[in-house]
């Protein structure tokens, strides 16, 4: 079935017509990370994503710094780099949804959209008439994705939720970090807001599923995505171990609970990561090192190595000190044994494989426009990891300036002329 906005001028989404989702319009009412991560995924695949932001303030992450963008002279600006992580390929429109006029603008945009993504507290948008039931009445084909901390049901539904809180409550922090009694031991969060990021990915998947269902039914639906639900699902094998065997896993640092040797080892000049995932790799490791450990019944199988973890790790640690990290990587790669350095982020982006895959991308912030001195000219971000042979991700818009596309979107989609727009600006609506 056709999209509800097929009669909108194609110029609204330049260079996206060959992308997989170029026929879709997404109204993004979310902010911070989980929701914007979802909508950036959709935008990278060609969807026309309209990001609604509060006039004069915008997304919280615009101010989450340092670090801040550097201007053309290399001086830091007041624009936080955090915002760039999850707002590429979107257009920013400023609308104050606390005003009746702003609510009407959002309703009119929703009536022409395929998807709405929001991350307000449960019931937060109902008072504005922007909740699922209200917007579904205007557009029965609308797919409405709500991202909250605890979901729309249950005793915690009204609570605010943040990534760190979910890492704590789900048990994730209890299995992350060094063991008690070791230097630096204690619960530890993951180095990025991993629950937010996974929630964004699950939300993307759910939206695509709902779109597929709409092909058959012609109807949209509500999606209820909760950070806590996602954090519990992310426990993966650790959660399954508890649910099926009753064992509560403990923190083990970089040691894998079920595979040995699978951890970091000090070398003569740093550290290496050794990731031996099966018995064949262990045999090749032994061949490379010139030992016969793979013929010892204690170490021949992964189960045996797990049962004798301390012994095998101790002897691997001793031999690891005999070479540099680069020497180990070269030797073990030649024997098809997974091994690598432990990079900092700068080294990671400088890695030849990362460069070959084009994982750093840059976009002009104001393409084709003259900008004054001190203006941020380009913005760098990590490329989408989605690689499709026929419909790859596209780069269209750099992470936008606050309200950068307000006039364009309201003119093209709602036929609001310059005089009306000026009046709305004077009232603080946009």
GISULWO-V259036 format. One record per residue. N is the residue number from 0. OMEGA is omega in degrees with one decimal (999 if undefined). BURIAL is # if it has 16 or more other C-alpha atoms within 10 Angstrom, else .. Layout:
N/OMEGA/BURIAL
N/OMEGA/BURIAL
This chain:
0/-174.3/.
1/175.9/.
2/-178.4/.
3/-177.6/#
4/-178.6/.
5/-179.2/.
6/179.0/.
7/-179.1/.
8/-178.1/.
9/-179.1/.
10/-179.5/.
11/-178.1/.
12/-175.6/#
13/173.1/.
14/-177.0/.
15/-170.0/#
16/178.9/.
17/-180.0/.
18/-172.7/#
19/-174.6/#
20/-175.9/#
21/178.8/#
22/-173.8/#
23/172.8/#
24/-178.1/#
25/175.0/#
26/-172.7/#
27/177.3/#
28/-175.0/#
29/177.9/#
30/-177.1/#
31/-169.2/#
32/-172.0/#
33/178.9/#
34/177.9/#
35/176.6/#
36/176.2/#
37/-174.9/#
38/174.1/#
39/175.0/#
40/-179.9/#
41/179.6/#
42/179.0/#
43/179.9/#
44/169.4/#
45/-179.5/#
46/176.4/#
47/-175.6/#
48/178.0/#
49/-177.3/#
50/179.1/#
51/-179.0/#
52/179.8/#
53/179.7/#
54/176.1/#
55/-177.0/.
56/179.1/.
57/178.7/#
58/-179.6/#
59/-173.0/.
60/174.0/#
61/-175.2/#
62/-177.1/#
63/179.3/#
64/6.1/.
65/2.9/.
66/177.3/.
67/173.4/#
68/168.6/#
69/176.5/#
70/-175.5/#
71/178.5/.
72/179.2/.
73/-179.9/.
74/-179.8/.
75/176.3/#
76/176.1/#
77/-178.1/.
78/-175.0/#
79/178.9/#
80/-179.4/#
81/-176.6/#
82/-176.1/#
83/-175.1/#
84/-169.6/#
85/-178.5/#
86/175.6/#
87/173.0/#
88/178.3/#
89/173.2/#
90/-177.3/#
91/176.7/#
92/179.5/#
93/178.1/#
94/176.2/#
95/-176.3/#
96/175.8/#
97/179.3/.
98/177.9/.
99/179.1/.
100/177.8/#
101/177.8/#
102/179.6/#
103/177.1/.
104/-179.1/#
105/177.4/#
106/179.8/#
107/176.3/#
108/179.1/#
109/179.4/#
110/-179.8/#
111/-174.3/#
112/175.0/#
113/-172.4/#
114/167.2/#
115/174.7/#
116/-179.8/#
117/177.0/#
118/173.7/#
119/176.5/#
120/178.6/#
121/-179.4/#
122/-174.3/.
123/-177.6/.
124/-178.2/#
125/-178.3/.
126/178.0/.
127/-175.6/#
128/-178.3/#
129/177.0/#
130/-174.8/#
131/-176.1/#
132/-178.9/.
133/-177.7/.
134/177.0/#
135/178.2/#
136/178.0/.
137/-173.0/.
138/-177.0/#
139/179.4/.
140/-173.7/#
141/171.6/#
142/-170.1/#
143/-175.6/#
144/177.4/#
145/177.2/#
146/179.8/#
147/178.8/#
148/-171.8/#
149/-178.9/#
150/-176.2/#
151/177.9/#
152/177.6/.
153/-174.4/.
154/-178.7/.
155/-171.7/.
156/-176.0/#
157/-176.0/#
158/169.7/.
159/-178.2/.
160/178.8/#
161/-176.4/#
162/-176.6/#
163/177.6/#
164/-179.9/#
165/176.3/#
166/179.6/#
167/-173.6/#
168/-176.6/.
169/-174.0/#
170/-177.5/#
171/179.7/#
172/179.8/#
173/178.4/#
174/-179.5/#
175/-179.4/#
176/179.8/#
177/-179.4/#
178/174.1/#
179/-179.9/.
180/175.9/.
181/176.8/.
182/-178.2/.
183/-178.2/.
184/179.1/.
185/179.9/#
186/-176.0/#
187/174.2/#
188/173.1/#
189/-172.2/.
190/170.9/.
191/-178.7/.
192/-167.9/#
193/178.3/#
194/175.4/#
195/-176.6/#
196/178.0/#
197/177.7/#
198/176.0/#
199/179.4/#
200/177.1/#
201/178.6/#
202/176.8/#
203/179.8/#
204/-178.5/.
205/178.8/#
206/179.3/#
207/175.6/.
208/-179.6/.
209/176.2/#
210/178.4/#
211/177.6/.
212/-179.7/.
213/176.4/#
214/-177.1/.
215/-171.9/.
216/-174.4/.
217/-176.7/.
218/171.0/#
219/177.2/#
220/178.3/#
221/177.4/#
222/-178.1/#
223/-178.2/#
224/-178.3/#
225/179.0/#
226/-179.7/#
227/177.6/#
228/-178.6/#
229/-179.9/#
230/177.7/#
231/178.4/#
232/-177.6/.
233/177.6/#
234/170.3/#
235/-177.1/.
236/178.4/.
237/175.9/#
238/179.5/#
239/178.1/.
240/177.4/.
241/-175.0/.
242/-174.1/.
243/-179.8/.
244/177.8/.
245/-178.1/.
246/177.8/.
247/-176.8/.
248/-179.7/.
249/174.6/#
250/-178.7/#
251/-178.8/#
252/-179.8/#
253/-178.7/.
254/176.9/#
255/-177.3/.
256/-171.7/#
257/-176.7/.
258/-178.1/#
259/-9.2/#
260/-174.9/#
261/-174.2/#
262/175.7/#
263/176.9/#
264/174.4/#
265/174.0/#
266/-178.0/#
267/-179.4/.
268/-179.0/.
269/-179.5/.
270/171.7/#
271/175.6/#
272/178.6/#
273/-174.6/#
274/-178.9/#
275/-172.1/#
276/179.5/#
277/-174.9/.
278/177.9/#
279/177.4/.
280/178.5/#
281/178.2/#
282/178.8/#
283/174.7/#
284/179.5/#
285/177.6/#
286/-179.9/.
287/-177.0/#
288/-179.0/#
289/178.7/.
290/-177.2/.
291/-175.9/.
292/-177.7/#
293/177.6/#
294/175.5/.
295/-174.9/.
296/177.0/.
297/-172.4/#
298/-172.5/#
299/179.8/#
300/179.0/#
301/178.0/#
302/177.4/.
303/-179.7/.
304/175.6/#
305/-179.7/#
306/178.6/.
307/-174.1/.
308/-175.5/#
309/-177.5/.
310/-176.7/.
311/178.7/#
312/179.6/#
313/-178.3/.
314/173.9/.
315/179.4/#
316/-179.5/.
317/-178.0/.
318/179.8/.
319/-178.6/#
320/-175.7/#
321/-179.0/.
322/173.4/#
323/178.8/#
324/-178.5/#
325/177.4/#
326/177.7/.
327/-179.6/#
328/179.7/#
329/-178.4/.
330/-174.2/#
331/174.6/#
332/179.2/.
333/178.7/.
334/177.5/#
335/176.4/.
336/-177.7/#
337/-176.8/#
338/178.8/#
339/176.8/#
340/172.8/#
341/-172.8/.
342/159.7/.
343/-170.9/.
344/177.5/.
345/177.2/.
346/179.7/.
347/179.9/.
348/177.6/#
349/-177.8/.
350/-177.9/.
351/179.9/.
352/177.7/.
353/178.0/.
354/-178.4/.
355/179.8/.
356/178.2/.
357/-173.0/.
358/168.1/.
359/177.6/.
360/177.0/.
361/179.1/.
362/172.4/#
363/-178.4/#
364/-178.8/#
365/-175.6/#
366/177.3/.
367/-179.0/.
368/173.4/.
369/180.0/.
370/-177.4/.
371/178.9/.
372/178.6/.
373/-179.0/.
374/176.1/#
375/-175.4/#
376/-178.9/#
377/177.5/#
378/179.3/#
379/175.3/#
380/177.0/#
381/-176.9/.
382/172.4/#
383/177.2/#
384/-179.3/.
385/-179.7/.
386/179.0/.
387/-174.1/.
388/-174.9/.
389/-176.6/.
390/-178.0/#
391/173.5/#
392/179.3/#
393/174.6/#
394/-178.1/#
395/-176.8/#
396/169.4/#
397/173.3/#
398/-164.6/#
399/167.6/#
400/-179.9/.
401/177.9/#
402/-174.6/#
403/-173.4/.
404/-176.8/#
405/-177.0/#
406/-177.3/#
407/-175.9/#
408/-177.6/#
409/176.1/#
410/-173.4/.
411/-173.3/.
412/-175.9/#
413/178.5/.
414/175.7/.
415/-175.5/#
416/-174.2/.
417/-178.7/.
418/178.3/.
419/179.1/.
420/178.7/#
421/177.9/.
422/179.5/.
423/177.6/#
424/-178.1/.
425/178.2/.
426/-178.4/.
427/180.0/#
428/-179.8/#
429/999/#
